[in-house]
Amino acid sequence: METAIRATRRAARAEEWALVLAAAGIPHRVAPDGAGFSLLVPADEAPRAQAALAAYDEEARSEPAAASPPGASPRVAWTVGGAVGALLLAFFIVTGPPAAGSRWFAQGAGAAGRIVDGEPWRAVTALTLHVDAVHVAGNAVATAVLLAAVVRELGPGCGLWLVLLAGAAGNLLGALARDPRHVAVGVSTATFGAIGILAALRLAGAPRRARGKRWLVLAASLLLLAMLGTSPDADVLAHGLGLLCGGALGLTAGVALRRPLGPRAQWTLAALAALAVAGAWRLALG
């Protein structure tokens, strides 16, 4: 028997509660209803679930507003995330799947041996290549959602650069750890970098006494890695490295970006991030 312990009209709020219960090891599920979403738990777990959520609410109320890096409006954040997701889909139409003689994959895939032997730009170009339509569609949606969240926190320029750097750094580290014959493609390393960035920003902004919430963020990040990044065909090492690189970059950003960057600086950085990807492909194809 299940019982509904909370209801909300916002999917994001319901998922936030679900992460609280997941971190506490309490079985649960989010079910849509006519008015929004309900959080359901087994009847015998209801008291423990209510207590966990009440503690989470209390921490949120008592936490003072912390200085946080300047971000972007939801409209700008979703525009940037959606644009990058659409570009991934459009680029797949150009490159197609890997095939014999494909110049895109021959020159741009993340071949570990080639990256280590003097072609580091492959760590960037590999993020833009995908093996089939299902692969690119799933990654495009995940990137649109998670990149939008990072841009919301850091702004378009800083957000794009950190996610790009997390993905590239994850691929570089993966190349050093892999057999030289290993080949990686896909933006999912950067997507998990975005998860790491968001978790780190939350940790950096939490007050010292809110240790429970810090552990909640870490547990939620690891839960997402386990849920999304460990399927039979997934590159688990690359996903984990992307998460760790994103975490390191997010912590740095949370400490360093205390002064607001103006719109001109943000959009200049965003343009430079796009030029960095284009430049990596110029080196690959040249």
C-alpha positions as CSV (number, residue, x, y, z in Angstrom):
1,M,0.0,0.0,0.0
2,E,1.2,3.5,-0.9
3,T,0.3,6.8,0.6
4,A,0.7,10.3,-0.8
5,I,2.7,12.4,1.6
6,R,3.1,15.6,-0.5
7,A,1.7,17.1,-3.7
8,T,2.8,20.0,-5.9
9,R,2.1,21.6,-9.3
10,R,5.8,21.8,-10.1
11,A,7.7,18.8,-11.4
12,A,11.0,20.2,-10.2
13,R,9.7,20.5,-6.7
14,A,8.5,16.9,-6.7
15,E,11.9,15.7,-8.0
16,E,13.6,17.7,-5.3
17,W,11.6,15.9,-2.6
18,A,12.3,12.6,-4.4
19,L,16.1,13.2,-4.2
20,V,15.7,13.9,-0.4
21,L,14.1,10.5,0.0
22,A,16.5,8.8,-2.3
23,A,19.4,10.1,-0.3
24,A,17.7,8.8,2.9
25,G,17.2,5.4,1.3
26,I,13.4,5.6,1.5
27,P,11.4,3.9,-1.3
28,H,9.2,6.4,-3.2
29,R,7.9,7.4,-6.6
30,V,6.5,10.6,-8.2
31,A,3.1,10.1,-9.8
32,P,1.4,12.7,-12.0
33,D,-2.2,13.5,-11.1
34,G,-4.8,15.9,-12.3
35,A,-3.5,18.9,-10.3
36,G,0.3,18.2,-10.7
37,F,2.5,15.6,-9.0
38,S,2.2,13.5,-5.9
39,L,5.0,11.9,-3.9
40,L,4.1,8.4,-2.9
41,V,5.8,6.1,-0.4
42,P,4.9,2.8,1.2
43,A,2.5,3.3,4.1
44,D,4.9,2.0,6.7
45,E,7.6,4.4,5.5
46,A,5.4,7.5,5.6
47,P,6.5,8.6,9.1
48,R,10.2,8.3,8.2
49,A,9.7,10.1,4.9
50,Q,7.7,12.9,6.5
51,A,10.5,13.4,9.0
52,A,13.2,13.5,6.3
53,L,11.3,16.1,4.3
54,A,10.5,18.1,7.4
55,A,14.2,18.2,8.3
56,Y,15.1,19.2,4.8
57,D,12.5,22.0,4.9
58,E,13.8,23.2,8.3
59,E,17.4,23.4,6.9
60,A,16.2,25.4,3.9
61,R,14.3,27.9,6.1
62,S,17.3,28.3,8.5
63,E,19.9,28.6,5.8
64,P,20.9,32.3,5.4
65,A,21.1,33.6,1.9
66,A,24.6,33.0,0.7
67,A,26.6,35.0,-1.8
68,S,26.2,33.2,-5.1
69,P,27.6,33.8,-8.6
70,P,25.5,35.8,-10.9
71,G,23.3,33.8,-13.2
72,A,20.9,34.2,-16.1
73,S,17.1,34.5,-16.3
74,P,15.2,31.3,-16.8
75,R,14.4,32.4,-20.3
76,V,18.0,32.9,-21.3
77,A,19.1,29.7,-19.6
78,W,16.5,27.6,-21.5
79,T,17.3,29.4,-24.7
80,V,21.0,28.5,-24.4
81,G,20.3,24.9,-23.3
82,G,17.8,24.4,-26.1
83,A,20.1,25.9,-28.6
84,V,23.0,23.6,-27.7
85,G,20.7,20.6,-27.7
86,A,19.4,21.6,-31.2
87,L,23.0,22.1,-32.4
88,L,23.9,18.6,-31.3
89,L,21.0,17.2,-33.3
90,A,21.8,19.3,-36.4
91,F,25.5,18.3,-36.3
92,F,24.4,14.6,-36.2
93,I,22.5,15.2,-39.4
94,V,25.8,16.4,-41.0
95,T,28.1,13.7,-39.6
96,G,25.7,10.8,-39.5
97,P,26.6,7.6,-37.5
98,P,30.2,6.2,-37.7
99,A,30.8,4.4,-40.9
100,A,33.7,3.1,-42.9
101,G,35.6,6.1,-44.4
102,S,33.7,8.7,-42.3
103,R,36.1,11.7,-42.1
104,W,34.2,13.1,-39.1
105,F,34.8,10.1,-36.9
106,A,38.2,9.3,-38.2
107,Q,39.4,12.8,-37.5
108,G,37.3,13.8,-34.5
109,A,36.5,10.7,-32.3
110,G,38.1,10.5,-28.9
111,A,40.7,7.8,-29.8
112,A,42.8,7.5,-26.6
113,G,46.0,6.8,-28.3
114,R,45.7,9.8,-30.7
115,I,44.7,12.2,-27.8
116,V,47.8,11.2,-25.8
117,D,50.1,11.3,-28.9
118,G,49.5,14.9,-29.7
119,E,45.9,15.4,-30.8
120,P,44.2,16.8,-27.6
121,W,41.6,18.6,-29.6
122,R,39.8,15.3,-30.0
123,A,38.8,15.6,-26.4
124,V,36.5,18.4,-27.6
125,T,35.5,17.2,-31.0
126,A,34.5,13.8,-29.5
127,L,31.8,15.6,-27.5
128,T,29.9,16.5,-30.7
129,L,29.8,13.1,-32.3
130,H,27.2,10.4,-31.6
131,V,26.8,6.8,-32.8
132,D,23.1,6.8,-33.7
133,A,19.8,8.8,-33.5
134,V,18.8,7.4,-30.1
135,H,22.2,8.3,-28.7
136,V,22.2,11.9,-29.9
137,A,18.5,12.4,-29.0
138,G,19.0,11.3,-25.4
139,N,22.1,13.3,-25.0
140,A,20.6,16.4,-26.6
141,V,17.7,16.4,-24.1
142,A,19.9,15.8,-21.1
143,T,22.3,18.5,-22.2
144,A,19.5,21.0,-22.8
145,V,18.1,20.5,-19.3
146,L,21.4,20.4,-17.3
147,L,23.1,23.1,-19.3
148,A,20.2,25.4,-18.7
149,A,20.5,24.7,-15.0
150,V,24.2,25.6,-15.0
151,V,23.6,28.7,-17.1
152,R,20.9,29.8,-14.7
153,E,23.5,29.7,-11.9
154,L,26.6,31.0,-13.7
155,G,25.4,32.9,-16.8
156,P,25.7,31.8,-20.4
157,G,29.4,32.4,-20.9
158,C,30.7,30.9,-17.6
159,G,28.2,28.1,-17.8
160,L,29.1,27.1,-21.4
161,W,32.8,27.2,-20.6
162,L,32.6,25.2,-17.4
163,V,30.5,22.4,-19.0
164,L,32.8,22.3,-22.1
165,L,35.9,22.2,-19.9
166,A,34.4,19.5,-17.7
167,G,33.7,17.3,-20.8
168,A,37.1,17.9,-22.4
169,A,39.0,17.3,-19.1
170,G,37.0,14.1,-18.6
171,N,37.9,12.9,-22.0
172,L,41.6,13.8,-21.6
173,L,41.8,12.0,-18.3
174,G,40.0,9.0,-19.7
175,A,42.5,8.8,-22.6
176,L,45.3,8.7,-20.1
177,A,43.7,5.9,-18.2
178,R,42.4,3.8,-21.2
179,D,44.0,1.4,-23.6
180,P,45.2,3.4,-26.6
181,R,42.7,1.6,-28.8
182,H,39.7,2.9,-26.9
183,V,37.5,5.3,-28.7
184,A,34.9,7.6,-27.1
185,V,32.2,9.8,-28.6
186,G,29.2,11.7,-27.2
187,V,28.5,14.7,-25.1
188,S,27.5,12.7,-22.0
189,T,30.9,13.3,-20.4
190,A,30.1,17.0,-20.4
191,T,26.5,16.3,-19.3
192,F,27.8,14.6,-16.2
193,G,30.2,17.5,-15.8
194,A,27.1,19.7,-15.6
195,I,25.8,17.5,-12.8
196,G,29.1,17.9,-10.9
197,I,29.1,21.6,-11.4
198,L,25.6,22.0,-10.0
199,A,26.4,19.8,-7.0
200,A,29.6,21.7,-6.3
201,L,27.8,25.1,-6.5
202,R,25.3,23.8,-4.0
203,L,28.0,22.6,-1.7
204,A,30.0,25.9,-2.0
205,G,26.9,27.9,-1.2
206,A,25.9,25.8,1.9
207,P,26.7,27.1,5.3
208,R,29.1,25.2,7.5
209,R,26.4,23.9,9.8
210,A,24.3,22.4,7.0
211,R,26.2,19.2,6.8
212,G,23.2,17.1,6.2
213,K,22.4,19.1,3.0
214,R,25.9,18.8,1.8
215,W,25.7,15.0,2.0
216,L,22.3,15.2,0.3
217,V,23.8,16.9,-2.7
218,L,26.6,14.4,-2.9
219,A,24.3,11.5,-2.6
220,A,21.9,12.9,-5.2
221,S,24.8,13.3,-7.7
222,L,26.0,9.8,-7.2
223,L,22.5,8.6,-7.5
224,L,22.1,10.3,-10.9
225,L,25.4,8.8,-12.0
226,A,24.2,5.4,-11.0
227,M,20.8,5.9,-12.7
228,L,21.9,7.6,-16.0
229,G,25.5,6.6,-16.5
230,T,25.9,2.9,-15.8
231,S,23.8,1.3,-18.6
232,P,25.4,-1.7,-20.4
233,D,26.6,0.5,-23.3
234,A,27.6,3.5,-21.1
235,D,31.2,4.6,-20.7
236,V,31.1,4.6,-16.9
237,L,34.7,5.8,-16.5
238,A,34.1,8.8,-18.7
239,H,30.9,9.7,-16.9
240,G,32.6,9.5,-13.6
241,L,35.5,11.6,-14.7
242,G,33.2,14.1,-16.1
243,L,31.3,14.3,-12.8
244,L,34.6,14.7,-10.9
245,C,36.0,17.4,-13.3
246,G,32.7,19.2,-13.1
247,G,32.7,19.1,-9.4
248,A,36.2,20.6,-9.2
249,L,35.3,23.3,-11.7
250,G,32.1,24.1,-9.9
251,L,33.8,24.4,-6.5
252,T,36.3,26.8,-8.1
253,A,33.5,28.8,-9.7
254,G,31.6,28.9,-6.4
255,V,34.6,30.5,-4.7
256,A,36.0,32.7,-7.4
257,L,32.9,34.1,-9.1
258,R,31.7,36.4,-6.4
259,R,31.7,39.6,-8.5
260,P,29.0,39.8,-11.2
261,L,30.1,39.5,-14.8
262,G,28.2,41.9,-17.1
263,P,26.1,40.7,-20.0
264,R,28.8,41.8,-22.5
265,A,31.4,39.7,-20.7
266,Q,29.1,36.7,-20.5
267,W,28.1,36.7,-24.2
268,T,31.8,37.3,-25.2
269,L,32.7,34.2,-23.2
270,A,29.8,32.3,-24.8
271,A,31.1,33.2,-28.3
272,L,34.6,32.2,-27.4
273,A,33.3,28.8,-26.2
274,A,31.6,28.3,-29.6
275,L,34.9,29.4,-31.3
276,A,36.8,26.9,-29.2
277,V,34.7,24.0,-30.5
278,A,34.9,25.3,-34.1
279,G,38.7,25.7,-33.6
280,A,39.0,22.1,-32.4
281,W,37.3,20.9,-35.5
282,R,39.5,23.1,-37.7
283,L,42.5,21.4,-36.2
284,A,40.9,18.0,-36.6
285,L,39.9,18.4,-40.2
286,G,43.0,20.4,-41.2
